[in-house]
């Protein structure tokens, strides 16, 4: 039978959920299918059908993403990439994701990004790893803020009810502008996410919110009573701090939550200053380190021209046979096609990995994803492209 690729209809939404849930091993309940529908613009989705049945799904969400220097550009968060096991290894996913890329390009969004369920797929369609996800475990029983860094109590409070969404939405908007790789969250997304997190998840409680004037923390508690020796697990979902004082105050409060033995999280950045605030830095343990956001730059001139660079320089980079010259520095940049000799040569995925500034060109060279014209050109590029603060994203999509 022939394959048809098109947008799904509203009537096909439940089938889209069925295909995705089956592929990822997480079937949706009827309630979840209904709850998630407002988050999805089906005009941004493409499905492949054979014999009238959906066999492949790919979609995207509309965001703005913060680049080095603080500028934000439109970004498509590619999502729901799922192919029926009966239709694997036929090039179908590549065709459908290509149709979604065409849609992204038509919308004028210069960046696409995604989280990958498997690490061997997306480099082949132009994506490079731009951030990392750090999984952490903190033994709360021995973790304590150093006495000289402790802040006076009273600056952190619990958020309840109708004040939660407006408070965290306002703080998030300020926070995401300060952090490279972070994205916008619409009021609708914030509200629906809050409603979803207001329900227990497995053995864990509903989400609990702490707020500071300049930040908030969100967590779930998983009770572990241990026959009278309580050792609950605190699952930290998000921590947003606009100032060092807010960061210290929120962590001081989290580390004082009663009956907790361990704090687990996927939200703490690799360069988070928390260990330096503690009496014993070793208690912040990295238990796993995974790829985070994968980036595919759809419009190189716009994306690399919108960010800033750590020092003034001119770098010529060749990606998949096309050459681009970036004239940039701390105050701004331009990016355009060039015929000049390339300083660096890589694939589109390698070029894309450098957009947020968290990947050293020398690391790509060492990993054989890039070559450099000279050691001097490579050393200049390491300073030019990278940022003082690692890019990081707490937004899942």
C-alpha positions as CSV (number, residue, x, y, z in Angstrom):
1,X,0.0,0.0,0.0
2,X,1.1,3.6,-0.6
3,X,2.0,5.9,2.3
4,X,0.1,9.2,2.8
5,X,1.7,12.0,4.8
6,X,-0.5,14.8,6.1
7,X,-1.7,16.8,9.1
8,X,-3.9,14.7,11.5
9,X,-7.5,15.8,12.1
10,X,-9.2,16.4,15.4
11,X,-11.0,13.1,15.0
12,X,-7.7,11.3,14.7
13,X,-6.2,12.8,18.0
14,X,-7.0,9.7,20.0
15,X,-5.3,7.5,17.4
16,X,-2.3,9.8,17.4
17,X,-2.1,9.3,21.2
18,X,-2.5,5.5,20.8
19,X,0.4,5.3,18.3
20,X,2.6,7.5,20.5
21,X,1.7,5.6,23.7
22,X,2.3,2.2,22.1
23,X,5.7,3.3,20.8
24,X,7.0,4.7,24.1
25,X,5.4,2.1,26.3
26,X,3.2,4.7,28.1
27,X,-0.4,4.3,27.0
28,X,-2.7,7.3,27.6
29,X,-5.9,7.0,29.6
30,X,-9.0,8.6,28.1
31,X,-8.6,11.4,30.7
32,X,-5.0,12.1,29.7
33,X,-6.0,12.1,26.0
34,X,-8.6,14.8,26.7
35,X,-6.3,16.8,29.1
36,X,-3.4,17.0,26.7
37,X,-5.4,18.0,23.6
38,X,-5.2,21.8,24.3
39,X,-1.4,21.7,24.4
40,X,-1.1,20.4,20.8
41,X,-1.6,22.4,17.6
42,X,-2.3,19.7,15.1
43,X,-1.4,21.9,12.2
44,X,2.2,21.5,13.4
45,X,1.9,17.7,13.3
46,X,2.4,15.3,10.5
47,X,1.3,11.6,10.3
48,X,2.0,8.8,7.9
49,X,-1.0,6.6,7.1
50,X,-1.1,3.3,5.4
51,X,-4.5,1.8,4.6
52,X,-6.1,4.6,6.6
53,X,-4.2,3.7,9.8
54,X,-1.6,6.0,11.4
55,X,1.8,4.3,11.4
56,X,4.1,7.3,12.2
57,X,3.8,10.6,14.1
58,X,6.0,13.7,14.4
59,X,5.0,17.1,15.7
60,X,6.4,20.3,17.1
61,X,5.6,23.0,19.7
62,X,6.2,26.7,19.2
63,X,8.6,28.4,21.6
64,X,11.1,31.2,21.8
65,X,14.6,30.1,22.9
66,X,17.2,32.2,24.6
67,X,20.6,32.5,22.9
68,X,24.0,33.7,24.3
69,X,23.7,37.4,24.8
70,X,20.0,37.3,25.8
71,X,18.3,37.5,22.4
72,X,15.4,35.1,21.8
73,X,14.5,33.6,18.5
74,X,11.5,31.4,17.5
75,X,12.2,27.7,18.0
76,X,10.2,24.5,17.2
77,X,10.3,21.9,19.8
78,X,10.1,18.6,17.9
79,X,8.2,16.0,19.7
80,X,6.0,12.8,19.6
81,X,8.5,11.1,17.1
82,X,7.1,7.6,17.0
83,X,6.9,4.9,14.3
84,X,5.0,1.7,14.5
85,X,7.4,-1.3,15.0
86,X,5.8,-2.9,11.9
87,X,7.1,0.0,9.7
88,X,10.6,0.4,11.0
89,X,13.7,0.7,8.7
90,X,11.7,1.9,5.7
91,X,12.8,5.5,5.9
92,X,9.4,6.5,7.1
93,X,10.5,8.5,10.2
94,X,13.0,10.5,8.0
95,X,10.2,11.3,5.6
96,X,7.7,12.5,8.3
97,X,10.3,14.4,10.2
98,X,11.3,16.0,6.9
99,X,7.7,17.1,6.4
100,X,7.7,18.6,9.9
101,X,11.0,20.4,9.1
102,X,9.4,21.8,5.9
103,X,6.6,23.1,8.1
104,X,9.0,24.7,10.6
105,X,10.9,26.4,7.7
106,X,7.7,27.7,6.2
107,X,6.8,29.2,9.6
108,X,10.2,31.1,9.7
109,X,11.5,29.4,12.8
110,X,15.3,29.3,12.6
111,X,15.9,26.6,15.2
112,X,14.4,23.2,15.9
113,X,15.3,21.1,18.9
114,X,14.2,17.9,20.6
115,X,14.9,15.4,23.4
116,X,15.9,12.0,22.1
117,X,14.6,8.7,23.5
118,X,17.5,7.0,21.7
119,X,21.0,8.5,21.1
120,X,21.7,7.0,17.7
121,X,18.9,8.5,15.6
122,X,18.9,12.3,15.3
123,X,22.5,13.2,14.2
124,X,21.5,11.6,10.9
125,X,18.8,14.3,10.4
126,X,21.0,17.2,11.3
127,X,20.7,17.4,15.1
128,X,23.6,17.9,17.5
129,X,23.8,17.6,21.3
130,X,23.8,21.2,22.7
131,X,23.0,20.6,26.4
132,X,23.4,17.8,29.0
133,X,21.0,16.4,31.6
134,X,22.6,15.8,35.0
135,X,20.8,13.3,37.3
136,X,21.7,14.1,40.9
137,X,21.2,12.5,44.3
138,X,21.8,14.5,47.6
139,X,22.0,12.8,50.9
140,X,19.9,15.3,52.8
141,X,20.8,13.9,56.2
142,X,24.4,15.1,55.8
143,X,23.9,18.1,53.5
144,X,24.0,21.5,55.2
145,X,24.5,25.0,54.0
146,X,27.7,26.5,55.4
147,X,27.0,28.6,58.4
148,X,28.5,31.8,56.9
149,X,26.3,31.3,53.8
150,X,23.0,30.7,55.6
151,X,20.3,33.3,55.0
152,X,17.8,34.6,57.6
153,X,14.6,32.5,57.7
154,X,11.4,34.0,56.5
155,X,12.2,34.8,52.9
156,X,10.7,31.5,51.5
157,X,7.0,30.6,51.8
158,X,4.7,27.9,50.4
159,X,2.5,28.8,47.4
160,X,-1.1,27.6,47.4
161,X,-4.1,27.5,45.1
162,X,-4.8,30.4,42.7
163,X,-1.5,32.2,43.5
164,X,0.6,29.4,42.1
165,X,0.3,29.8,38.3
166,X,0.6,33.6,38.2
167,X,3.6,33.6,40.5
168,X,5.6,31.0,38.8
169,X,4.7,32.3,35.3
170,X,6.0,35.8,36.2
171,X,9.2,34.4,37.7
172,X,9.7,31.9,34.8
173,X,9.5,34.7,32.2
174,X,12.4,36.6,33.9
175,X,14.4,33.4,34.5
176,X,14.2,32.0,30.9
177,X,15.6,35.3,29.6
178,X,18.7,34.8,31.7
179,X,19.5,31.2,30.8
180,X,20.7,30.1,27.4
181,X,18.8,27.2,26.0
182,X,15.7,27.9,28.0
183,X,12.3,28.5,26.4
184,X,9.1,30.4,26.8
185,X,6.0,28.8,28.5
186,X,2.6,30.2,27.5
187,X,0.0,30.9,30.2
188,X,-2.0,27.9,28.8
189,X,1.0,25.6,29.1
190,X,1.7,26.8,32.7
191,X,-2.0,26.2,33.7
192,X,-2.3,22.8,32.1
193,X,1.1,21.7,33.5
194,X,0.0,22.9,37.0
195,X,-3.2,20.9,36.7
196,X,-1.3,17.7,35.7
197,X,1.2,18.1,38.5
198,X,-1.6,18.7,41.0
199,X,-2.2,14.9,40.9
200,X,-0.1,12.3,42.6
201,X,2.4,10.4,40.4
202,X,2.8,6.8,41.4
203,X,3.9,6.8,45.0
204,X,4.8,10.5,44.9
205,X,2.6,13.3,46.1
206,X,1.2,16.1,44.1
207,X,3.6,18.9,43.3
208,X,4.5,21.3,46.2
209,X,5.6,24.8,45.6
210,X,8.1,27.0,47.5
211,X,8.4,30.7,46.6
212,X,10.9,33.4,47.2
213,X,10.5,37.0,45.9
214,X,13.1,36.1,43.3
215,X,12.5,32.4,42.6
216,X,10.6,29.2,43.3
217,X,11.1,25.5,43.7
218,X,8.7,22.7,42.8
219,X,8.9,19.2,44.2
220,X,7.0,15.9,45.0
221,X,7.5,13.8,48.1
222,X,7.6,10.1,48.0
223,X,7.0,8.7,51.5
224,X,9.4,6.1,52.9
225,X,8.4,5.3,56.5
226,X,10.7,2.3,56.9
227,X,9.0,0.9,60.0
228,X,9.4,4.1,62.1
229,X,12.7,5.2,60.5
230,X,11.4,7.7,57.9
231,X,13.6,8.5,54.9
232,X,11.3,10.2,52.3
233,X,12.6,11.0,48.8
234,X,12.1,14.6,47.7
235,X,11.9,14.7,43.9
236,X,12.9,18.2,42.8
237,X,11.2,19.0,39.6
238,X,12.3,22.6,39.0
239,X,14.3,25.3,40.8
240,X,14.2,28.8,39.4
241,X,16.4,31.5,41.0
242,X,16.9,35.0,39.7
243,X,19.5,36.0,42.3
244,X,22.2,34.2,44.3
245,X,20.2,35.0,47.5
246,X,17.1,33.3,46.1
247,X,19.2,30.3,45.1
248,X,20.7,30.0,48.6
249,X,17.3,30.5,50.4
250,X,15.4,28.0,48.3
251,X,18.1,25.3,48.8
252,X,18.4,26.1,52.5
253,X,14.6,25.5,52.8
254,X,14.7,22.3,50.7
255,X,17.5,20.9,52.8
256,X,15.4,21.6,55.9
257,X,12.3,19.6,54.8
258,X,11.4,17.2,57.6
259,X,11.7,13.4,57.3
260,X,13.6,13.5,53.9
261,X,16.6,11.3,53.4
262,X,17.4,12.0,49.8
263,X,16.8,14.7,47.2
264,X,16.7,13.5,43.6
265,X,16.6,15.7,40.5
266,X,17.2,16.1,36.8
267,X,17.0,19.9,37.1
268,X,20.4,20.8,38.5
269,X,22.8,22.2,35.9
270,X,26.3,20.8,35.7
271,X,27.7,24.2,36.8
272,X,25.2,24.9,39.5
273,X,26.9,26.6,42.4
274,X,25.1,24.5,45.1
275,X,28.2,22.4,46.1
276,X,30.1,25.5,46.9
277,X,27.4,26.6,49.4
278,X,27.6,23.3,51.4
279,X,29.8,22.2,54.2
280,X,30.6,19.0,52.3
281,X,30.6,19.5,48.5
282,X,30.7,15.7,47.8
283,X,27.1,15.2,49.0
284,X,25.8,16.5,45.6
285,X,26.4,13.3,43.6
286,X,26.0,13.0,39.9
287,X,24.4,9.6,39.4
288,X,24.0,9.8,35.6
289,X,24.8,12.2,32.8
290,X,22.8,12.1,29.6
291,X,22.3,14.1,26.4
292,X,19.8,16.9,26.9
293,X,18.6,19.2,24.1
294,X,19.5,18.3,20.5
295,X,19.5,21.3,18.2
296,X,19.0,21.5,14.4
297,X,19.7,25.0,13.1
298,X,17.2,25.5,10.3
299,X,18.4,29.1,9.3
300,X,22.1,29.4,10.0
301,X,22.4,33.1,9.2
302,X,19.5,34.1,11.5
303,X,20.4,31.8,14.4
304,X,24.2,32.4,14.6
305,X,23.7,36.1,13.8
306,X,21.3,36.6,16.7
307,X,23.7,35.4,19.4
308,X,26.8,37.1,20.9
309,X,30.3,35.7,21.2
310,X,32.9,35.9,24.0
311,X,35.5,37.9,22.1
312,X,35.6,39.8,18.9
313,X,36.7,37.6,16.0
314,X,35.9,36.4,12.5
315,X,35.4,32.6,12.1
316,X,34.7,30.9,8.8
317,X,32.9,27.5,9.2
318,X,32.0,25.0,6.6
319,X,29.0,22.7,7.2
320,X,28.1,20.0,4.7
321,X,29.9,21.9,1.9
322,X,28.5,25.3,2.6
323,X,30.7,28.0,4.1
324,X,29.6,30.7,6.6
325,X,31.5,33.6,8.0
326,X,30.6,34.8,11.5
327,X,31.8,38.3,12.5
328,X,30.9,38.6,16.1
329,X,31.8,39.6,19.6
330,X,30.2,40.5,23.0
331,X,28.0,43.3,21.4
332,X,26.5,41.3,18.5
333,X,27.2,39.5,15.3
334,X,26.5,38.9,11.7
335,X,26.5,35.6,9.8
336,X,26.5,35.2,6.0
337,X,27.6,32.8,3.3
338,X,31.3,33.0,2.3
339,X,33.8,31.7,-0.1
340,X,36.7,32.3,2.3
341,X,38.9,29.4,3.5
342,X,37.2,27.5,6.3
343,X,38.7,27.7,9.8
344,X,36.5,24.8,10.9
345,X,34.8,22.0,8.9
346,X,31.9,19.9,10.2
347,X,28.5,18.5,9.5
348,X,25.2,20.4,10.0
349,X,24.8,18.5,13.2
350,X,28.2,19.6,14.4
351,X,27.5,23.3,13.5
352,X,24.1,23.1,15.3
353,X,25.6,21.7,18.5
354,X,27.6,24.9,19.0
355,X,24.6,27.3,18.8
356,X,24.0,27.6,22.6
357,X,27.7,27.8,23.4
358,X,28.0,24.7,25.6
359,X,30.1,22.6,23.3
360,X,33.8,23.2,22.7
361,X,34.9,23.1,19.1
362,X,38.0,21.3,20.3
363,X,35.8,18.6,21.8
364,X,34.1,18.1,18.4
365,X,37.5,17.9,16.8
366,X,38.7,15.4,19.4
367,X,35.5,13.4,18.8
368,X,36.1,13.5,15.0
369,X,32.9,15.5,14.3
370,X,35.0,18.5,13.2
371,X,38.3,19.4,11.7
372,X,40.3,22.6,12.1
373,X,42.5,24.5,9.7
374,X,45.1,25.1,12.4
375,X,45.7,24.9,16.2
376,X,45.4,28.6,16.4
377,X,42.0,28.7,14.6
378,X,40.7,26.0,16.9
379,X,41.9,27.8,20.0
380,X,40.3,31.0,18.9
381,X,37.0,29.2,18.1
382,X,37.0,27.6,21.6
383,X,36.9,31.1,23.1
384,X,34.7,32.6,20.4
385,X,31.7,30.1,20.5
386,X,31.5,29.1,24.2
387,X,29.8,30.8,27.1
388,X,30.8,31.4,30.7
389,X,27.5,29.7,32.0
390,X,26.6,26.4,30.5
391,X,23.3,26.3,28.5
392,X,20.6,24.4,30.4
393,X,16.9,23.6,30.0
394,X,14.4,22.6,32.7
395,X,11.6,22.4,30.1
396,X,10.5,19.0,28.8
397,X,8.7,18.7,25.4
